[in-house]
Each structure stands twice: as C-alpha cells, then as structure tokens.
C-alpha cells in the first residue's frame, strides 16, 4: 500500500472512530446540558490548535513544507485556537448574543481553516512529502477537529429542550 493510501486509510478510520464516539457519548451528554456547558469542552480542545505551528518548526519537520502550505496552516490554526479561548471567555460572561457570536466566529474560522489546509495540502502535494511526527495531525487531530466542529454547528443550531432551557434560566 502506498504511503498516501495509508494516510487516507488512517484519516478515515480516525474520522469514523471520532464520529462513533460523538454519536455514542458526546451527543447524549451534550443534549443534557445548556449550551455553554456543552460547548466549553470542545472550545478547550480547540485551544490546542496551536499545534499547527508545528509546520513552521524545523526541529520537528527538518524539510519544511512549502511556505504556501506551512504559513496559512500554522497561522490559521493559531487564530482558531485564540478564537476558541475568546469564545470560552465570552461564555464565562454569559450565554447571550455576544458569547454565541464568538462561538460562531470561532467555528466558522476554524472550519474554514481546515478546508484551506486541505486544499493547500493537495495544491502543494503534502501527502508525497515526509513530515515526520507531524503526520499525527492529519490522521488523528484533523478528524477530531472536523467532528467537533460539526458538534459545535449542531449546538449552535439546535433548540435546547425545555428542561435544559429551564435549568439554564434558573
């Protein structure tokens, strides 16, 4: 099996696994919580997106990727991490419109960043280049981020059940 095929296999296996975890554990737990409590752990997870800066670190990737891939990917991930922390701080101040707007901004920017990184990975043929330990990002981290972005979109668009809304208002 080619290295590219192996990477795709690992990506889709991780995506499937994180999807199953979300369906079996995360969604049921999130349904029972008000918005702020349900989304906070996902925002904390995304605050680790500073890991995308790995593409700029020659100590980790001795043969750096093309700047057209490395720069936008690294800085986009850092922006998503910072926006996740801003959204988390906003939620601590209340679950009103400003907090939800911050969560929307984080989720749209973070999801778009993953899309841009995917396009740039194809454009700069990243799958054909050795990236060392950074291969863990596309085969484990990116699938987790995709699933959790989906969860955040779901949380933003869902109507809280009456018992959850009543508990949040109390």
C-alpha positions in Angstrom: 0.0 0.0 0.0 1.4 3.4 -0.9 2.1 6.0 1.8 -0.7 8.2 0.5 -3.2 5.3 0.7 -2.0 4.5 4.2 -2.5 8.1 5.3 -6.0 8.3 3.8 -6.9 5.0 5.5 -5.7 6.3 8.8 -7.6 9.6 8.3 -10.9 7.9 7.5 -10.5 5.3 10.3 -10.0 8.2 12.8 -12.9 10.1 11.3 -15.1 7.1 11.7 -13.9 6.5 15.2 -14.4 10.1 16.4 -17.9 10.1 14.7 -18.8 6.9 16.7 -17.5 8.5 19.9 -19.6 11.6 19.2 -22.7 9.7 18.4 -22.5 7.3 21.4 -21.0 9.6 24.1 -20.7 13.3 23.3 -24.1 14.0 21.8 -26.1 12.3 24.6 -24.0 14.2 27.2 -24.4 17.5 25.3 -28.2 17.1 25.0 -28.5 17.1 28.8 -26.6 20.4 29.2 -27.2 24.0 28.5 -25.3 25.5 25.5 -22.4 27.0 27.5 -21.7 23.8 29.4 -21.9 21.6 26.3 -19.7 23.7 24.1 -17.0 24.6 26.7 -15.1 21.3 26.5 -15.0 21.5 22.7 -13.6 25.0 22.9 -10.9 23.8 25.3 -10.0 21.0 22.9 -9.6 23.5 20.1 -7.4 25.8 22.2 -4.7 23.2 21.4 -4.8 24.1 17.7 -1.6 26.0 18.3 -0.1 22.6 17.4 -0.5 23.6 13.8 2.6 25.8 14.4 4.5 22.5 14.1 4.7 23.1 10.3 6.9 26.2 11.0 9.3 24.4 13.4 12.4 22.9 11.7 13.2 21.0 14.9 10.0 18.9 14.2 10.0 18.9 10.4 13.6 19.0 9.1 12.5 19.5 5.5 9.9 22.3 5.9 6.8 22.2 3.8 6.2 24.9 1.1 5.5 28.3 2.7 2.2 28.4 0.9 1.1 25.4 3.0 3.0 25.9 6.2 2.2 29.6 6.8 -1.6 29.6 6.3 -2.0 26.3 8.1 0.1 27.3 11.1 -1.3 30.8 11.5 -4.9 29.7 10.7 -4.7 27.1 13.4 -3.3 29.6 15.9 -6.1 32.0 15.0 -8.7 29.2 15.6 -7.0 28.4 19.0 -7.1 32.1 20.0 -10.8 32.4 18.9 -11.7 29.3 20.9 -10.2 30.9 24.0 -12.0 34.2 23.3 -15.3 32.3 22.8 -14.7 30.4 26.1 -14.0 33.7 27.9 -17.2 35.2 26.4 -19.2 32.2 27.6 -17.9 32.8 31.1 -19.5 36.3 31.0 -22.9 34.9 30.0 -24.7 32.8 27.4 -26.1 35.8 25.4 -25.7 37.0 21.9 -22.0 38.2 22.3 -21.0 34.7 23.5 -22.8 32.9 20.8 -21.4 35.3 18.2 -17.9 34.5 19.5 -18.6 30.7 19.2 -19.9 31.2 15.7 -16.8 33.2 14.7 -14.5 30.6 16.2 -16.4 27.7 14.4 -16.6 29.4 11.0 -12.9 30.4 11.1 -11.7 27.1 12.4 -13.7 25.1 9.9 -12.6 27.3 7.0 -9.0 26.9 8.2 -9.3 23.1 8.0 -10.8 23.4 4.5 -8.0 25.8 3.4 -5.4 23.5 4.8 -6.9 20.5 2.9 -6.9 22.5 -0.4 -3.3 23.6 0.2 -2.2 20.1 1.2 -3.4 18.9 -2.3 -2.0 22.0 -4.0 1.5 21.6 -2.5 1.4 17.8 -2.7 1.9 17.4 1.1 1.0 13.7 1.0 4.1 12.9 -1.1 6.5 14.7 1.3 8.0 13.4 4.6 6.6 15.3 7.5 7.8 13.2 10.4 5.8 13.2 13.6 3.5 15.9 12.1 1.7 13.1 10.3 -0.3 12.7 13.5 -2.1 16.0 12.8 -3.9 14.8 9.6 -4.5 11.3 10.8 -5.7 12.0 14.4 -6.1 15.7 15.2 -7.8 16.8 12.0 -10.5 14.1 12.1 -11.2 15.0 15.8 -11.4 18.7 14.9 -13.8 18.0 12.0 -16.2 16.0 14.2 -16.1 18.6 17.0 -16.7 21.5 14.5 -19.8 19.5 13.4 -20.9 19.2 17.1 -20.5 23.0 17.6 -22.6 23.7 14.5 -25.2 21.3 15.9 -25.1 23.0 19.3 -25.4 26.5 17.7 -28.4 25.5 15.6 -30.3 23.3 18.0 -33.1 24.3 20.2 -32.4 23.4 23.8 -35.0 21.0 25.2 -37.4 22.7 27.7 -35.9 21.0 30.7 -32.4 22.2 29.7 -33.5 25.7 28.9 -35.4 25.9 32.2 -32.4 24.7 34.2 -30.1 27.2 32.5 -32.5 30.1 33.3 -32.7 29.1 36.9 
